[in-house]
């Protein structure tokens, strides 16, 4: 079976579990607090910063043939965070810790088996499909104008289906060696499970410990 079909089949349960988190229900019902949305952007900025750096630096043929700068999401996340900064600039440690835990695993993979970074990339590229559906919810919930404040959710805008098709093609061409499939799929599971941890703390928010107590 080709890698993209395998990735989809093997991670269907992970996707179902993740999309059933209360975060997404609140988002769809337009009840997500702004703080939770911004905490999400911060956590994802930490993860994308490390993942995109690791992908760009990986000296491994399959990664080099899939990765290019047009796949970067960090610039969108930074723009959104800059927009909200005057209003809200929280430091919510549970989300930052969940994001940092993912970056440790990404760093390890980039040293030990960089091709598996493509499993992480699969998960984040796939998330553009769900994000595209939810961008109008973000705009409506926070009364945003145009794409301001939701550039990450909009990402490829109307090109989402085309970009996804191109991504599927380059992944299939880069990962023809079936020996690479299991390790890439294991990395995709790891990415989903890291995101589960992140979304579980994003909403509802955990009470933060007072460091002075
Ligand atoms: C951070 C959260 C999420 C991640 C990481 C994620 C990840 C993915 C991935 C990897 C795919 C590609 C599946 C394939 O191989 O075809 C995908 C597809 C999709 N996702 Fe998500 N997703 C997330 C949240 C959501 C949510 C909340 C929804 C909406 C309820 C959603 C709706 C979809 C849809 C409609 C597709 C296309 C399915 C298809 O064409 O067969 N996603 N997502």
Boltz pocket constraint, residues with backbone or C-beta under 6 A from the ligand:
constraints:
  - pocket:
      binder: B
      contacts: [[A, 4], [A, 7], [A, 8], [A, 15], [A, 18], [A, 19], [A, 24], [A, 122], [A, 123], [A, 124], [A, 125], [A, 126], [A, 127], [A, 128], [A, 129], [A, 130], [A, 131], [A, 133], [A, 195]]
      max_distance: 6.0
